[in-house]
Amino acid sequence: MSAVVLFIVLTAALTLVVVAVLLRPWARLPERASERTSESAPAGLEIYRSQWQALARDRAAGLLSAEDFDPAREDLRRRVLAEINETDEMDATAATAVGAAPDAASRGLSGRSAWALAAAMPLAAVLIYVGIGNPQALTPPPAARQDTAALARRVAQLKANPGDAEGWLALARAYEVLGRFPEAAEAFEKGRARVDGDPALLAEYAYALIRAEGGVVGSRAEALIDAALKLDPQQPQALFLAGLAANERGDFAAAIAHWQRLLPLLETSSDEAVMLEKSLQAAQEKMRQAANATSPAASDKRPHPSRWAPL
């Protein structure tokens, strides 16, 4: 079932449920309004429904511009709400004329208004969705569908020729662009023949692993970072990730050392340099706090025994 069909089915089902819940209190109320009152609201709403359908057809056919369509839609929406309010007033008048019971009147809306609301709700939902919704989001754009199909074909080709390290590397980078980091890390692993020995690719593989694991620098990623820095101690991405790993495990001195080596390699005042300076300042502050916490003066301040009481 396509996304569009599923959306329509679910929306229709939810609308029916809401209408059923709203109509339940009035389902057994006796018919006490006049014939004119009982027929006026549904008939008026049917007219508005027909007008909306005509507007939608003209817009889809290109007969109405957006500038003409939007005011017409807003005018129709106002008239629908006015029709509902008028129906409520007519029902209240009719109920008073026939001596409606106080408990039925206290329900707020008469049975006529309930049916009018039931008829208006789907129309109002369509008008609101057309106004603020995004129907295009239900189906991926053609370019995205083509990219997905191309990736599927490429994966099939590489599975038939698993020794194509360059192919796996290209696939890994395509997955990175799409934000699919678990698949990117898997593709890097299958292209290790091309990755090993290249510090930039080792750092890129480590980054994909970190993103795939929710931002946590695991042991596999650390091993890749170390291998990259052994090959090139000035590799920028490896330096940043090494500092990230050290900062994560609380080794702030090592984090600062790595990031201080990286900072001169970045363009002055670039976004990357500004972000790195903020990270350096935060690491330096954490190191100062850790030093203060372990100073002799701080260690003499023993906590009160009550602090060790179980919570």
ChimeraX commands (.cxc) that place a marker at each C-alpha (Angstrom):
marker #1 position 0.00,0.00,0.00 radius 0.5
marker #1 position 1.45,3.36,-1.00 radius 0.5
marker #1 position 2.02,6.17,1.50 radius 0.5
marker #1 position -0.69,8.31,-0.11 radius 0.5
marker #1 position -3.34,5.58,0.08 radius 0.5
marker #1 position -2.37,4.71,3.66 radius 0.5
marker #1 position -2.60,8.39,4.67 radius 0.5
marker #1 position -6.07,8.75,3.12 radius 0.5
marker #1 position -7.35,5.55,4.77 radius 0.5
marker #1 position -6.02,6.50,8.20 radius 0.5
marker #1 position -7.34,10.06,7.92 radius 0.5
marker #1 position -10.80,8.86,6.90 radius 0.5
marker #1 position -10.86,6.32,9.75 radius 0.5
marker #1 position -9.86,8.92,12.34 radius 0.5
marker #1 position -12.46,11.35,11.02 radius 0.5
marker #1 position -15.19,8.71,11.33 radius 0.5
marker #1 position -14.13,7.89,14.88 radius 0.5
marker #1 position -14.21,11.56,15.92 radius 0.5
marker #1 position -17.61,12.11,14.27 radius 0.5
marker #1 position -19.03,9.01,15.97 radius 0.5
marker #1 position -17.82,10.21,19.37 radius 0.5
marker #1 position -19.29,13.66,18.83 radius 0.5
marker #1 position -22.65,12.34,17.62 radius 0.5
marker #1 position -23.13,9.77,20.36 radius 0.5
marker #1 position -24.70,12.13,22.96 radius 0.5
marker #1 position -27.33,13.22,20.44 radius 0.5
marker #1 position -28.00,9.88,18.79 radius 0.5
marker #1 position -31.22,9.28,20.77 radius 0.5
marker #1 position -32.54,12.84,21.12 radius 0.5
marker #1 position -36.10,13.14,19.73 radius 0.5
marker #1 position -36.81,15.11,16.59 radius 0.5
marker #1 position -38.32,18.39,17.87 radius 0.5
marker #1 position -37.29,21.00,15.34 radius 0.5
marker #1 position -39.30,21.97,12.33 radius 0.5
marker #1 position -38.72,20.42,8.92 radius 0.5
marker #1 position -37.24,23.65,7.64 radius 0.5
marker #1 position -34.77,23.79,10.51 radius 0.5
marker #1 position -33.79,20.15,10.09 radius 0.5
marker #1 position -33.02,20.45,6.41 radius 0.5
marker #1 position -31.48,23.89,6.10 radius 0.5
marker #1 position -28.02,23.21,7.55 radius 0.5
marker #1 position -27.19,19.99,5.69 radius 0.5
marker #1 position -28.47,21.50,2.45 radius 0.5
marker #1 position -26.33,24.61,2.94 radius 0.5
marker #1 position -23.26,22.56,3.75 radius 0.5
marker #1 position -23.79,20.42,0.68 radius 0.5
marker #1 position -23.75,23.59,-1.39 radius 0.5
marker #1 position -20.46,24.62,0.21 radius 0.5
marker #1 position -19.04,21.16,-0.39 radius 0.5
marker #1 position -19.94,21.44,-4.08 radius 0.5
marker #1 position -18.38,24.90,-4.22 radius 0.5
marker #1 position -15.18,23.60,-2.66 radius 0.5
marker #1 position -15.01,20.72,-5.12 radius 0.5
marker #1 position -15.44,23.17,-7.99 radius 0.5
marker #1 position -12.67,25.38,-6.59 radius 0.5
marker #1 position -10.34,22.41,-6.18 radius 0.5
marker #1 position -11.02,21.24,-9.75 radius 0.5
marker #1 position -10.37,24.71,-11.18 radius 0.5
marker #1 position -7.14,25.00,-9.20 radius 0.5
marker #1 position -5.92,21.57,-10.29 radius 0.5
marker #1 position -6.78,22.37,-13.92 radius 0.5
marker #1 position -4.85,25.64,-13.74 radius 0.5
marker #1 position -7.94,27.78,-14.26 radius 0.5
marker #1 position -7.38,29.54,-10.92 radius 0.5
marker #1 position -4.10,31.10,-9.85 radius 0.5
marker #1 position -2.87,30.86,-6.26 radius 0.5
marker #1 position -3.76,34.53,-5.77 radius 0.5
marker #1 position -7.37,33.86,-6.76 radius 0.5
marker #1 position -7.63,30.46,-5.08 radius 0.5
marker #1 position -6.48,31.45,-1.57 radius 0.5
marker #1 position -9.06,34.26,-1.04 radius 0.5
marker #1 position -11.84,32.06,-2.40 radius 0.5
marker #1 position -10.88,29.26,-0.07 radius 0.5
marker #1 position -10.78,31.57,2.95 radius 0.5
marker #1 position -14.19,33.02,2.04 radius 0.5
marker #1 position -15.67,29.54,1.76 radius 0.5
marker #1 position -14.20,28.55,5.11 radius 0.5
marker #1 position -15.76,31.59,6.80 radius 0.5
marker #1 position -19.13,30.81,5.28 radius 0.5
marker #1 position -18.97,27.21,6.51 radius 0.5
marker #1 position -18.28,28.39,10.08 radius 0.5
marker #1 position -21.06,30.99,9.81 radius 0.5
marker #1 position -23.46,28.26,8.64 radius 0.5
marker #1 position -22.63,26.16,11.69 radius 0.5
marker #1 position -23.19,29.09,14.06 radius 0.5
marker #1 position -26.50,29.96,12.37 radius 0.5
marker #1 position -27.62,26.34,12.67 radius 0.5
marker #1 position -26.90,26.40,16.42 radius 0.5
marker #1 position -29.06,29.50,16.86 radius 0.5
marker #1 position -31.93,28.01,14.84 radius 0.5
marker #1 position -31.79,24.80,16.84 radius 0.5
marker #1 position -31.86,26.68,20.14 radius 0.5
marker #1 position -34.89,28.70,18.99 radius 0.5
marker #1 position -36.71,25.59,17.80 radius 0.5
marker #1 position -35.98,23.75,21.04 radius 0.5
marker #1 position -37.39,26.63,23.10 radius 0.5
marker #1 position -40.51,26.81,20.92 radius 0.5
marker #1 position -41.36,23.14,21.43 radius 0.5
marker #1 position -40.49,23.14,25.13 radius 0.5
marker #1 position -37.26,21.18,24.99 radius 0.5
marker #1 position -36.27,19.55,28.26 radius 0.5
marker #1 position -33.66,21.47,30.26 radius 0.5
marker #1 position -31.29,18.53,30.40 radius 0.5
marker #1 position -31.26,18.21,26.60 radius 0.5
marker #1 position -30.74,21.95,26.10 radius 0.5
marker #1 position -27.87,21.91,28.58 radius 0.5
marker #1 position -25.91,19.66,26.26 radius 0.5
marker #1 position -24.88,22.79,24.35 radius 0.5
marker #1 position -25.63,21.60,20.80 radius 0.5
marker #1 position -28.83,20.14,19.45 radius 0.5
marker #1 position -29.04,17.01,17.34 radius 0.5
marker #1 position -29.32,19.17,14.21 radius 0.5
marker #1 position -26.06,20.94,15.06 radius 0.5
marker #1 position -24.37,17.62,15.71 radius 0.5
marker #1 position -25.24,16.38,12.22 radius 0.5
marker #1 position -24.18,19.71,10.73 radius 0.5
marker #1 position -20.86,19.41,12.58 radius 0.5
marker #1 position -20.44,15.87,11.31 radius 0.5
marker #1 position -20.96,17.05,7.74 radius 0.5
marker #1 position -18.67,20.06,8.16 radius 0.5
marker #1 position -15.74,18.31,9.82 radius 0.5
marker #1 position -14.40,16.46,6.75 radius 0.5
marker #1 position -14.78,19.59,4.63 radius 0.5
marker #1 position -13.03,21.74,7.25 radius 0.5
marker #1 position -10.26,19.15,7.56 radius 0.5
marker #1 position -9.68,19.22,3.80 radius 0.5
marker #1 position -9.65,23.03,3.73 radius 0.5
marker #1 position -7.19,23.23,6.61 radius 0.5
marker #1 position -4.90,20.58,5.14 radius 0.5
marker #1 position -4.89,22.28,1.76 radius 0.5
marker #1 position -4.04,25.55,3.51 radius 0.5
marker #1 position -1.22,24.40,5.81 radius 0.5
marker #1 position -0.45,20.80,4.82 radius 0.5
marker #1 position 2.21,19.43,2.52 radius 0.5
marker #1 position 0.79,16.70,0.29 radius 0.5
marker #1 position 4.09,16.40,-1.57 radius 0.5
marker #1 position 5.70,15.08,1.61 radius 0.5
marker #1 position 3.66,11.87,1.32 radius 0.5
marker #1 position 5.66,10.75,-1.68 radius 0.5
marker #1 position 9.42,11.15,-2.10 radius 0.5
marker #1 position 10.51,13.47,-4.90 radius 0.5
marker #1 position 11.51,11.85,-8.20 radius 0.5
marker #1 position 15.17,12.60,-7.56 radius 0.5
marker #1 position 15.06,10.77,-4.20 radius 0.5
marker #1 position 13.36,7.76,-5.78 radius 0.5
marker #1 position 15.98,7.70,-8.51 radius 0.5
marker #1 position 18.81,7.94,-5.95 radius 0.5
marker #1 position 17.34,5.07,-3.95 radius 0.5
marker #1 position 17.01,2.92,-7.07 radius 0.5
marker #1 position 20.56,3.76,-8.13 radius 0.5
marker #1 position 21.89,2.82,-4.69 radius 0.5
marker #1 position 20.01,-0.47,-4.79 radius 0.5
marker #1 position 21.53,-1.28,-8.18 radius 0.5
marker #1 position 25.00,-0.34,-6.94 radius 0.5
marker #1 position 24.67,-2.54,-3.87 radius 0.5
marker #1 position 23.62,-5.46,-6.06 radius 0.5
marker #1 position 26.66,-4.90,-8.30 radius 0.5
marker #1 position 29.03,-4.77,-5.35 radius 0.5
marker #1 position 27.58,-7.91,-3.81 radius 0.5
marker #1 position 28.33,-9.63,-7.10 radius 0.5
marker #1 position 31.87,-8.18,-7.03 radius 0.5
marker #1 position 32.76,-7.78,-3.32 radius 0.5
marker #1 position 36.43,-7.11,-4.06 radius 0.5
marker #1 position 35.69,-3.72,-5.62 radius 0.5
marker #1 position 37.15,-1.58,-2.81 radius 0.5
marker #1 position 36.73,1.67,-4.74 radius 0.5
marker #1 position 33.07,0.83,-5.32 radius 0.5
marker #1 position 32.49,0.21,-1.61 radius 0.5
marker #1 position 34.21,3.50,-0.79 radius 0.5
marker #1 position 31.97,5.40,-3.22 radius 0.5
marker #1 position 28.91,3.70,-1.75 radius 0.5
marker #1 position 30.01,4.59,1.79 radius 0.5
marker #1 position 30.27,8.25,0.88 radius 0.5
marker #1 position 26.87,8.17,-0.81 radius 0.5
marker #1 position 25.37,6.74,2.38 radius 0.5
marker #1 position 27.07,9.49,4.41 radius 0.5
marker #1 position 25.50,12.18,2.24 radius 0.5
marker #1 position 22.09,10.58,2.86 radius 0.5
marker #1 position 22.72,10.41,6.60 radius 0.5
marker #1 position 22.63,6.61,6.61 radius 0.5
marker #1 position 25.70,6.15,8.79 radius 0.5
marker #1 position 25.25,2.49,9.80 radius 0.5
marker #1 position 25.23,1.51,6.11 radius 0.5
marker #1 position 28.15,3.88,5.47 radius 0.5
marker #1 position 30.22,2.23,8.21 radius 0.5
marker #1 position 29.42,-1.20,6.80 radius 0.5
marker #1 position 30.49,-0.10,3.31 radius 0.5
marker #1 position 33.75,1.36,4.68 radius 0.5
marker #1 position 34.46,-1.97,6.39 radius 0.5
marker #1 position 33.95,-3.87,3.14 radius 0.5
marker #1 position 36.33,-1.44,1.42 radius 0.5
marker #1 position 39.11,-1.81,4.02 radius 0.5
marker #1 position 41.59,-2.75,1.29 radius 0.5
marker #1 position 41.29,0.85,0.08 radius 0.5
marker #1 position 40.83,2.48,3.51 radius 0.5
marker #1 position 43.84,1.00,5.32 radius 0.5
marker #1 position 46.95,3.03,4.74 radius 0.5
marker #1 position 45.04,6.25,4.02 radius 0.5
marker #1 position 44.78,8.48,7.13 radius 0.5
marker #1 position 41.97,10.61,5.71 radius 0.5
marker #1 position 39.86,7.54,4.89 radius 0.5
marker #1 position 40.57,5.98,8.28 radius 0.5
marker #1 position 39.34,9.17,9.96 radius 0.5
marker #1 position 36.29,9.25,7.69 radius 0.5
marker #1 position 35.48,5.64,8.58 radius 0.5
marker #1 position 35.85,6.48,12.29 radius 0.5
marker #1 position 33.45,9.39,11.90 radius 0.5
marker #1 position 30.85,7.15,10.24 radius 0.5
marker #1 position 31.16,4.66,13.12 radius 0.5
marker #1 position 30.73,7.41,15.72 radius 0.5
marker #1 position 27.62,8.74,14.00 radius 0.5
marker #1 position 26.25,5.22,13.58 radius 0.5
marker #1 position 26.63,4.67,17.34 radius 0.5
marker #1 position 24.77,7.83,18.30 radius 0.5
marker #1 position 27.82,10.06,18.79 radius 0.5
marker #1 position 29.65,7.67,21.13 radius 0.5
marker #1 position 33.34,7.07,20.39 radius 0.5
marker #1 position 33.66,3.31,20.67 radius 0.5
marker #1 position 36.76,1.13,20.71 radius 0.5
marker #1 position 36.63,0.46,16.96 radius 0.5
marker #1 position 36.50,4.16,16.18 radius 0.5
marker #1 position 39.38,4.91,18.59 radius 0.5
marker #1 position 41.52,2.25,16.91 radius 0.5
marker #1 position 40.88,3.84,13.51 radius 0.5
marker #1 position 41.70,7.32,14.86 radius 0.5
marker #1 position 44.96,6.08,16.36 radius 0.5
marker #1 position 45.90,4.39,13.09 radius 0.5
marker #1 position 45.19,7.58,11.15 radius 0.5
marker #1 position 47.34,9.73,13.47 radius 0.5
marker #1 position 50.22,7.27,13.29 radius 0.5
marker #1 position 50.21,7.68,9.52 radius 0.5
marker #1 position 49.69,11.47,9.65 radius 0.5
marker #1 position 49.91,13.23,13.04 radius 0.5
marker #1 position 48.41,16.36,11.45 radius 0.5
marker #1 position 45.35,14.78,9.87 radius 0.5
marker #1 position 42.60,17.32,10.76 radius 0.5
marker #1 position 39.58,15.06,11.13 radius 0.5
marker #1 position 41.58,12.50,13.09 radius 0.5
marker #1 position 42.84,15.22,15.45 radius 0.5
marker #1 position 39.32,16.47,16.07 radius 0.5
marker #1 position 37.97,12.96,16.70 radius 0.5
marker #1 position 40.91,12.12,18.98 radius 0.5
marker #1 position 40.11,15.18,21.05 radius 0.5
marker #1 position 36.44,14.19,21.09 radius 0.5
marker #1 position 37.32,10.71,22.34 radius 0.5
marker #1 position 39.62,12.07,25.05 radius 0.5
marker #1 position 37.02,14.62,26.16 radius 0.5
marker #1 position 34.39,11.89,26.34 radius 0.5
marker #1 position 36.47,9.72,28.67 radius 0.5
marker #1 position 37.38,12.71,30.87 radius 0.5
marker #1 position 40.99,13.12,29.73 radius 0.5
marker #1 position 40.69,16.84,29.21 radius 0.5
marker #1 position 44.42,17.47,28.95 radius 0.5
marker #1 position 44.67,15.09,25.99 radius 0.5
marker #1 position 41.58,16.64,24.38 radius 0.5
marker #1 position 43.09,20.11,24.70 radius 0.5
marker #1 position 46.41,18.91,23.26 radius 0.5
marker #1 position 44.75,17.38,20.19 radius 0.5
marker #1 position 42.53,20.40,19.55 radius 0.5
marker #1 position 45.39,22.88,20.03 radius 0.5
marker #1 position 47.31,21.02,17.33 radius 0.5
marker #1 position 44.27,21.19,15.08 radius 0.5
marker #1 position 43.44,24.88,15.52 radius 0.5
marker #1 position 46.35,26.30,13.42 radius 0.5
marker #1 position 45.34,23.98,10.56 radius 0.5
marker #1 position 41.91,25.62,10.26 radius 0.5
marker #1 position 41.10,28.84,8.48 radius 0.5
marker #1 position 41.01,31.74,10.94 radius 0.5
marker #1 position 37.48,32.83,11.92 radius 0.5
marker #1 position 35.90,29.97,9.96 radius 0.5
marker #1 position 32.89,28.18,11.42 radius 0.5
marker #1 position 35.08,25.16,12.21 radius 0.5
marker #1 position 37.66,27.32,14.00 radius 0.5
marker #1 position 35.01,29.12,16.06 radius 0.5
marker #1 position 33.40,25.81,17.07 radius 0.5
marker #1 position 36.79,24.33,17.99 radius 0.5
marker #1 position 37.70,27.35,20.14 radius 0.5
marker #1 position 34.44,26.93,22.06 radius 0.5
marker #1 position 35.19,23.24,22.57 radius 0.5
marker #1 position 38.70,24.13,23.80 radius 0.5
marker #1 position 37.33,26.63,26.28 radius 0.5
marker #1 position 34.82,24.11,27.58 radius 0.5
marker #1 position 37.53,21.44,27.99 radius 0.5
marker #1 position 39.82,23.90,29.79 radius 0.5
marker #1 position 37.02,24.84,32.17 radius 0.5
marker #1 position 36.28,21.18,32.90 radius 0.5
marker #1 position 39.97,20.54,33.58 radius 0.5
marker #1 position 40.06,23.46,36.03 radius 0.5
marker #1 position 36.97,22.15,37.80 radius 0.5
marker #1 position 38.50,18.67,38.03 radius 0.5
marker #1 position 41.75,20.12,39.42 radius 0.5
marker #1 position 39.86,22.12,42.06 radius 0.5
marker #1 position 37.87,19.05,43.05 radius 0.5
marker #1 position 41.06,17.01,43.68 radius 0.5
marker #1 position 43.10,19.79,45.38 radius 0.5
marker #1 position 44.21,19.18,49.02 radius 0.5
marker #1 position 41.94,21.93,50.27 radius 0.5
marker #1 position 38.98,20.29,48.59 radius 0.5
marker #1 position 39.92,16.79,49.81 radius 0.5
marker #1 position 39.96,17.98,53.46 radius 0.5
marker #1 position 36.32,18.91,53.18 radius 0.5
marker #1 position 34.86,15.54,53.97 radius 0.5
marker #1 position 31.16,15.12,53.26 radius 0.5
marker #1 position 28.79,14.72,56.18 radius 0.5
marker #1 position 27.93,11.04,56.81 radius 0.5
marker #1 position 24.31,11.78,55.97 radius 0.5
marker #1 position 25.43,12.43,52.41 radius 0.5
marker #1 position 26.15,8.70,52.10 radius 0.5
marker #1 position 22.67,7.68,53.22 radius 0.5
marker #1 position 20.80,5.60,50.65 radius 0.5
marker #1 position 18.28,7.59,48.63 radius 0.5
marker link #1:1,2 radius 0.2
marker link #1:2,3 radius 0.2
marker link #1:3,4 radius 0.2
marker link #1:4,5 radius 0.2
marker link #1:5,6 radius 0.2
marker link #1:6,7 radius 0.2
marker link #1:7,8 radius 0.2
marker link #1:8,9 radius 0.2
marker link #1:9,10 radius 0.2
marker link #1:10,11 radius 0.2
marker link #1:11,12 radius 0.2
marker link #1:12,13 radius 0.2
marker link #1:13,14 radius 0.2
marker link #1:14,15 radius 0.2
marker link #1:15,16 radius 0.2
marker link #1:16,17 radius 0.2
marker link #1:17,18 radius 0.2
marker link #1:18,19 radius 0.2
marker link #1:19,20 radius 0.2
marker link #1:20,21 radius 0.2
marker link #1:21,22 radius 0.2
marker link #1:22,23 radius 0.2
marker link #1:23,24 radius 0.2
marker link #1:24,25 radius 0.2
marker link #1:25,26 radius 0.2
marker link #1:26,27 radius 0.2
marker link #1:27,28 radius 0.2
marker link #1:28,29 radius 0.2
marker link #1:29,30 radius 0.2
marker link #1:30,31 radius 0.2
marker link #1:31,32 radius 0.2
marker link #1:32,33 radius 0.2
marker link #1:33,34 radius 0.2
marker link #1:34,35 radius 0.2
marker link #1:35,36 radius 0.2
marker link #1:36,37 radius 0.2
marker link #1:37,38 radius 0.2
marker link #1:38,39 radius 0.2
marker link #1:39,40 radius 0.2
marker link #1:40,41 radius 0.2
marker link #1:41,42 radius 0.2
marker link #1:42,43 radius 0.2
marker link #1:43,44 radius 0.2
marker link #1:44,45 radius 0.2
marker link #1:45,46 radius 0.2
marker link #1:46,47 radius 0.2
marker link #1:47,48 radius 0.2
marker link #1:48,49 radius 0.2
marker link #1:49,50 radius 0.2
marker link #1:50,51 radius 0.2
marker link #1:51,52 radius 0.2
marker link #1:52,53 radius 0.2
marker link #1:53,54 radius 0.2
marker link #1:54,55 radius 0.2
marker link #1:55,56 radius 0.2
marker link #1:56,57 radius 0.2
marker link #1:57,58 radius 0.2
marker link #1:58,59 radius 0.2
marker link #1:59,60 radius 0.2
marker link #1:60,61 radius 0.2
marker link #1:61,62 radius 0.2
marker link #1:62,63 radius 0.2
marker link #1:63,64 radius 0.2
marker link #1:64,65 radius 0.2
marker link #1:65,66 radius 0.2
marker link #1:66,67 radius 0.2
marker link #1:67,68 radius 0.2
marker link #1:68,69 radius 0.2
marker link #1:69,70 radius 0.2
marker link #1:70,71 radius 0.2
marker link #1:71,72 radius 0.2
marker link #1:72,73 radius 0.2
marker link #1:73,74 radius 0.2
marker link #1:74,75 radius 0.2
marker link #1:75,76 radius 0.2
marker link #1:76,77 radius 0.2
marker link #1:77,78 radius 0.2
marker link #1:78,79 radius 0.2
marker link #1:79,80 radius 0.2
marker link #1:80,81 radius 0.2
marker link #1:81,82 radius 0.2
marker link #1:82,83 radius 0.2
marker link #1:83,84 radius 0.2
marker link #1:84,85 radius 0.2
marker link #1:85,86 radius 0.2
marker link #1:86,87 radius 0.2
marker link #1:87,88 radius 0.2
marker link #1:88,89 radius 0.2
marker link #1:89,90 radius 0.2
marker link #1:90,91 radius 0.2
marker link #1:91,92 radius 0.2
marker link #1:92,93 radius 0.2
marker link #1:93,94 radius 0.2
marker link #1:94,95 radius 0.2
marker link #1:95,96 radius 0.2
marker link #1:96,97 radius 0.2
marker link #1:97,98 radius 0.2
marker link #1:98,99 radius 0.2
marker link #1:99,100 radius 0.2
marker link #1:100,101 radius 0.2
marker link #1:101,102 radius 0.2
marker link #1:102,103 radius 0.2
marker link #1:103,104 radius 0.2
marker link #1:104,105 radius 0.2
marker link #1:105,106 radius 0.2
marker link #1:106,107 radius 0.2
marker link #1:107,108 radius 0.2
marker link #1:108,109 radius 0.2
marker link #1:109,110 radius 0.2
marker link #1:110,111 radius 0.2
marker link #1:111,112 radius 0.2
marker link #1:112,113 radius 0.2
marker link #1:113,114 radius 0.2
marker link #1:114,115 radius 0.2
marker link #1:115,116 radius 0.2
marker link #1:116,117 radius 0.2
marker link #1:117,118 radius 0.2
marker link #1:118,119 radius 0.2
marker link #1:119,120 radius 0.2
marker link #1:120,121 radius 0.2
marker link #1:121,122 radius 0.2
marker link #1:122,123 radius 0.2
marker link #1:123,124 radius 0.2
marker link #1:124,125 radius 0.2
marker link #1:125,126 radius 0.2
marker link #1:126,127 radius 0.2
marker link #1:127,128 radius 0.2
marker link #1:128,129 radius 0.2
marker link #1:129,130 radius 0.2
marker link #1:130,131 radius 0.2
marker link #1:131,132 radius 0.2
marker link #1:132,133 radius 0.2
marker link #1:133,134 radius 0.2
marker link #1:134,135 radius 0.2
marker link #1:135,136 radius 0.2
marker link #1:136,137 radius 0.2
marker link #1:137,138 radius 0.2
marker link #1:138,139 radius 0.2
marker link #1:139,140 radius 0.2
marker link #1:140,141 radius 0.2
marker link #1:141,142 radius 0.2
marker link #1:142,143 radius 0.2
marker link #1:143,144 radius 0.2
marker link #1:144,145 radius 0.2
marker link #1:145,146 radius 0.2
marker link #1:146,147 radius 0.2
marker link #1:147,148 radius 0.2
marker link #1:148,149 radius 0.2
marker link #1:149,150 radius 0.2
marker link #1:150,151 radius 0.2
marker link #1:151,152 radius 0.2
marker link #1:152,153 radius 0.2
marker link #1:153,154 radius 0.2
marker link #1:154,155 radius 0.2
marker link #1:155,156 radius 0.2
marker link #1:156,157 radius 0.2
marker link #1:157,158 radius 0.2
marker link #1:158,159 radius 0.2
marker link #1:159,160 radius 0.2
marker link #1:160,161 radius 0.2
marker link #1:161,162 radius 0.2
marker link #1:162,163 radius 0.2
marker link #1:163,164 radius 0.2
marker link #1:164,165 radius 0.2
marker link #1:165,166 radius 0.2
marker link #1:166,167 radius 0.2
marker link #1:167,168 radius 0.2
marker link #1:168,169 radius 0.2
marker link #1:169,170 radius 0.2
marker link #1:170,171 radius 0.2
marker link #1:171,172 radius 0.2
marker link #1:172,173 radius 0.2
marker link #1:173,174 radius 0.2
marker link #1:174,175 radius 0.2
marker link #1:175,176 radius 0.2
marker link #1:176,177 radius 0.2
marker link #1:177,178 radius 0.2
marker link #1:178,179 radius 0.2
marker link #1:179,180 radius 0.2
marker link #1:180,181 radius 0.2
marker link #1:181,182 radius 0.2
marker link #1:182,183 radius 0.2
marker link #1:183,184 radius 0.2
marker link #1:184,185 radius 0.2
marker link #1:185,186 radius 0.2
marker link #1:186,187 radius 0.2
marker link #1:187,188 radius 0.2
marker link #1:188,189 radius 0.2
marker link #1:189,190 radius 0.2
marker link #1:190,191 radius 0.2
marker link #1:191,192 radius 0.2
marker link #1:192,193 radius 0.2
marker link #1:193,194 radius 0.2
marker link #1:194,195 radius 0.2
marker link #1:195,196 radius 0.2
marker link #1:196,197 radius 0.2
marker link #1:197,198 radius 0.2
marker link #1:198,199 radius 0.2
marker link #1:199,200 radius 0.2
marker link #1:200,201 radius 0.2
marker link #1:201,202 radius 0.2
marker link #1:202,203 radius 0.2
marker link #1:203,204 radius 0.2
marker link #1:204,205 radius 0.2
marker link #1:205,206 radius 0.2
marker link #1:206,207 radius 0.2
marker link #1:207,208 radius 0.2
marker link #1:208,209 radius 0.2
marker link #1:209,210 radius 0.2
marker link #1:210,211 radius 0.2
marker link #1:211,212 radius 0.2
marker link #1:212,213 radius 0.2
marker link #1:213,214 radius 0.2
marker link #1:214,215 radius 0.2
marker link #1:215,216 radius 0.2
marker link #1:216,217 radius 0.2
marker link #1:217,218 radius 0.2
marker link #1:218,219 radius 0.2
marker link #1:219,220 radius 0.2
marker link #1:220,221 radius 0.2
marker link #1:221,222 radius 0.2
marker link #1:222,223 radius 0.2
marker link #1:223,224 radius 0.2
marker link #1:224,225 radius 0.2
marker link #1:225,226 radius 0.2
marker link #1:226,227 radius 0.2
marker link #1:227,228 radius 0.2
marker link #1:228,229 radius 0.2
marker link #1:229,230 radius 0.2
marker link #1:230,231 radius 0.2
marker link #1:231,232 radius 0.2
marker link #1:232,233 radius 0.2
marker link #1:233,234 radius 0.2
marker link #1:234,235 radius 0.2
marker link #1:235,236 radius 0.2
marker link #1:236,237 radius 0.2
marker link #1:237,238 radius 0.2
marker link #1:238,239 radius 0.2
marker link #1:239,240 radius 0.2
marker link #1:240,241 radius 0.2
marker link #1:241,242 radius 0.2
marker link #1:242,243 radius 0.2
marker link #1:243,244 radius 0.2
marker link #1:244,245 radius 0.2
marker link #1:245,246 radius 0.2
marker link #1:246,247 radius 0.2
marker link #1:247,248 radius 0.2
marker link #1:248,249 radius 0.2
marker link #1:249,250 radius 0.2
marker link #1:250,251 radius 0.2
marker link #1:251,252 radius 0.2
marker link #1:252,253 radius 0.2
marker link #1:253,254 radius 0.2
marker link #1:254,255 radius 0.2
marker link #1:255,256 radius 0.2
marker link #1:256,257 radius 0.2
marker link #1:257,258 radius 0.2
marker link #1:258,259 radius 0.2
marker link #1:259,260 radius 0.2
marker link #1:260,261 radius 0.2
marker link #1:261,262 radius 0.2
marker link #1:262,263 radius 0.2
marker link #1:263,264 radius 0.2
marker link #1:264,265 radius 0.2
marker link #1:265,266 radius 0.2
marker link #1:266,267 radius 0.2
marker link #1:267,268 radius 0.2
marker link #1:268,269 radius 0.2
marker link #1:269,270 radius 0.2
marker link #1:270,271 radius 0.2
marker link #1:271,272 radius 0.2
marker link #1:272,273 radius 0.2
marker link #1:273,274 radius 0.2
marker link #1:274,275 radius 0.2
marker link #1:275,276 radius 0.2
marker link #1:276,277 radius 0.2
marker link #1:277,278 radius 0.2
marker link #1:278,279 radius 0.2
marker link #1:279,280 radius 0.2
marker link #1:280,281 radius 0.2
marker link #1:281,282 radius 0.2
marker link #1:282,283 radius 0.2
marker link #1:283,284 radius 0.2
marker link #1:284,285 radius 0.2
marker link #1:285,286 radius 0.2
marker link #1:286,287 radius 0.2
marker link #1:287,288 radius 0.2
marker link #1:288,289 radius 0.2
marker link #1:289,290 radius 0.2
marker link #1:290,291 radius 0.2
marker link #1:291,292 radius 0.2
marker link #1:292,293 radius 0.2
marker link #1:293,294 radius 0.2
marker link #1:294,295 radius 0.2
marker link #1:295,296 radius 0.2
marker link #1:296,297 radius 0.2
marker link #1:297,298 radius 0.2
marker link #1:298,299 radius 0.2
marker link #1:299,300 radius 0.2
marker link #1:300,301 radius 0.2
marker link #1:301,302 radius 0.2
marker link #1:302,303 radius 0.2
marker link #1:303,304 radius 0.2
marker link #1:304,305 radius 0.2
marker link #1:305,306 radius 0.2
marker link #1:306,307 radius 0.2
marker link #1:307,308 radius 0.2
marker link #1:308,309 radius 0.2
marker link #1:309,310 radius 0.2
marker link #1:310,311 radius 0.2
view
